Amino acid sequence: MHYNTNLISTLTLLMIFTSVLAIELKSLRTAVGAYLVQALMIVGLLFAYSVVNPPLIIWALTALATKAIITPLLLWHTIKRTGDEETPAIIGFGPSVVIATIIMLVFYKLTHQHATFLAPTSGAQDPAIRTNLAVALTVFVLGLYGILTRRDAIKTVIGLCLLENGVHLSLVSLAPTMRETALAGIATEVVITVALLLYIVTGIQEKFGSTDTFQLSELHW
């Protein structure tokens, strides 16, 4: 039995689109909605791969609960208290789209020309898996980009969630048939970290009246 390559490729490529939306949308509630869509894509990918590795169903159900339900609810609950409008970012929408496109093209070329070096496994020779790896690296870097270039603390948390999704996509793409993949994926869910960070975000809002992380420089011992 083989997994549906076309379905997996479609869901994987759409992850780049949802990553850009999650980073760039000015409405924080809508940005969380974009992340939720991406979380559902991850769940769909895990179910698609589960035809060759049934334990992935457990990870898929865990991801459904943590990524697609708990994390968005925590984010929306915090936004309800702190406000929906994002603190102006360091880099605007246009340059960010250009940067995202460049990142994708660089990683696509890198993974297709040097897949053996990046992931020395037989599976990495599959063109579909190479594309998945390129997307995974792109989503990871976009998450890091969001953390570094967004002043709003909520966007920083969303960037962390994107970063996690990039790691999980690479994990399931490179080792879809290993039973340990599901355990590793479940063990690296960051929902508790997200909850703690959002607690801190609420504290920033109460202290400064906004979620602008640049205002943390005003704190003194």
C-alpha positions in Angstrom: 0.0 0.0 0.0 1.3 3.5 -0.9 0.4 6.9 0.3 -1.3 9.5 -2.0 1.7 11.4 -3.4 -0.5 14.1 -5.2 -2.5 14.8 -2.0 0.7 15.1 0.1 2.4 17.4 -2.4 -0.6 19.7 -2.6 -1.0 19.9 1.2 2.8 20.5 1.5 3.0 23.3 -1.0 0.0 25.1 0.5 1.9 25.2 3.8 4.1 28.0 2.3 1.0 30.0 1.4 -0.5 29.7 4.9 2.9 30.5 6.5 3.2 33.8 4.6 -0.4 34.6 5.6 0.2 33.8 9.3 3.2 36.1 9.3 1.8 38.9 7.2 -1.8 39.4 8.1 -2.3 42.4 10.2 -5.4 41.0 12.0 -4.0 38.7 14.6 -7.2 36.7 14.8 -7.1 36.1 11.0 -3.3 35.2 11.3 -4.2 32.6 13.8 -6.9 31.3 11.4 -4.2 30.9 8.7 -2.1 28.9 11.2 -5.1 26.8 12.0 -5.5 25.9 8.3 -1.9 24.9 8.2 -2.3 22.8 11.3 -5.2 21.0 9.6 -2.9 20.4 6.6 -0.3 18.8 9.0 -3.0 16.6 10.4 -4.1 15.7 6.8 -0.5 14.9 5.9 -0.1 12.6 8.9 -3.3 10.7 8.0 -2.1 10.4 4.4 1.2 8.9 5.5 -0.5 6.6 8.0 -1.5 4.2 5.3 2.2 3.0 5.4 2.7 3.6 9.1 -0.6 3.2 11.2 1.0 4.6 14.4 1.0 8.0 12.7 -2.8 8.1 13.3 -2.0 8.6 17.0 0.3 11.5 16.1 -2.4 12.9 13.7 -5.0 12.8 16.5 -2.6 14.4 18.9 -1.7 17.1 16.4 -5.4 17.7 15.8 -5.9 18.3 19.5 -2.7 20.4 20.1 -2.1 22.2 16.9 -5.6 22.6 15.5 -7.7 23.0 18.7 -5.7 23.9 21.8 -3.1 26.3 20.4 -5.5 28.4 18.3 -7.9 28.6 21.2 -5.1 29.8 23.5 -4.0 32.3 20.9 -7.5 33.6 20.3 -8.2 33.8 24.1 -5.0 35.9 24.5 -5.8 38.1 21.5 -9.3 38.8 23.1 -7.5 40.3 26.1 -4.6 42.1 24.3 -6.2 43.3 21.1 -6.5 42.2 17.4 -4.3 44.7 15.7 -0.7 43.7 15.1 2.1 46.0 16.3 3.8 47.4 13.1 6.4 45.0 11.8 10.0 45.8 11.0 9.6 44.6 7.4 6.5 45.2 5.4 4.3 42.8 3.3 5.9 43.3 -0.1 9.5 42.6 0.9 8.4 39.7 3.0 6.7 38.0 0.0 9.9 38.5 -2.0 12.0 37.0 0.8 9.6 34.0 1.2 9.9 33.4 -2.6 13.7 33.6 -2.5 13.8 31.2 0.5 11.7 28.7 -1.3 13.7 28.8 -4.5 17.0 28.5 -2.6 15.8 25.5 -0.6 14.2 23.9 -3.6 17.5 24.0 -5.5 19.5 23.0 -2.5 17.4 19.9 -1.6 17.1 18.7 -5.2 20.9 19.1 -5.9 22.3 18.1 -2.5 19.6 15.8 -1.0 22.1 13.1 -0.1 24.2 15.5 1.9 21.2 17.1 3.7 19.5 13.8 4.4 21.6 10.7 3.7 18.7 8.3 3.3 17.3 6.3 0.4 14.0 8.1 0.7 15.6 11.4 0.1 16.2 10.4 -3.5 12.5 10.6 -4.2 11.7 13.9 -6.0 8.4 14.3 -3.9 10.3 13.9 -0.7 12.9 16.4 -1.8 10.1 18.9 -2.5 8.6 18.2 0.9 12.0 18.8 2.5 12.4 22.1 0.6 9.0 23.2 1.9 9.8 22.0 5.4 13.0 24.1 5.5 11.1 27.1 4.0 8.4 26.9 6.6 11.0 26.6 9.3 12.9 29.6 8.1 9.7 31.6 7.7 8.8 30.8 11.3 12.3 32.0 12.3 11.9 35.1 10.1 8.6 35.9 11.8 10.2 35.6 15.2 13.1 37.9 14.3 11.2 40.6 12.3 7.8 40.9 14.1 7.5 43.3 17.0 4.2 41.8 18.1 4.6 39.1 20.8 1.6 37.2 19.4 3.3 37.0 16.0 6.5 35.7 17.8 4.4 32.9 19.2 2.9 32.1 15.8 6.4 32.1 14.3 7.4 29.5 16.9 4.4 27.4 15.8 5.4 27.6 12.2 8.9 26.7 13.1 7.6 23.5 14.8 5.5 22.6 11.8 8.5 22.8 9.6 10.4 20.4 11.8 7.5 18.0 11.9 7.0 18.1 8.1 10.7 17.2 7.6 10.4 14.4 10.2 7.4 12.7 8.7 8.7 13.2 5.1 12.1 11.6 5.8 10.9 8.8 8.0 7.3 8.1 7.1 7.5 4.3 7.7 9.4 4.3 11.0 7.3 3.5 14.1 9.5 5.9 16.1 8.4 8.8 13.9 5.0 9.1 15.6 6.6 9.0 19.1 9.2 11.7 18.1 6.5 13.9 16.7 4.2 13.7 19.7 7.2 14.3 22.1 8.1 17.5 20.3 4.7 19.2 20.4 5.2 22.7 21.9 1.7 23.4 23.2 2.9 23.8 26.8 5.6 26.2 25.6 3.0 28.2 23.7 0.8 28.4 26.8 3.7 29.7 28.9 4.7 32.2 26.2 1.1 33.5 26.0 1.0 33.9 29.7 4.1 36.1 29.4 2.5 38.0 26.5 -0.5 38.8 28.8 2.0 40.1 31.4 3.6 42.4 28.7 0.1 43.7 27.8 -0.7 44.5 31.4 2.7 46.2 32.0 3.0 48.3 28.8 -0.5 48.4 27.4 0.6 46.6 24.2 2.3 43.5 22.9 5.2 45.3 21.4 8.3 43.2 22.3 10.5 46.3 21.7 9.2 47.7 24.9 10.9 44.9 26.9 14.0 47.0 26.6 12.4 49.4 29.1 12.6 46.8 31.8 15.3 47.2 34.3 16.7 45.1 37.2 
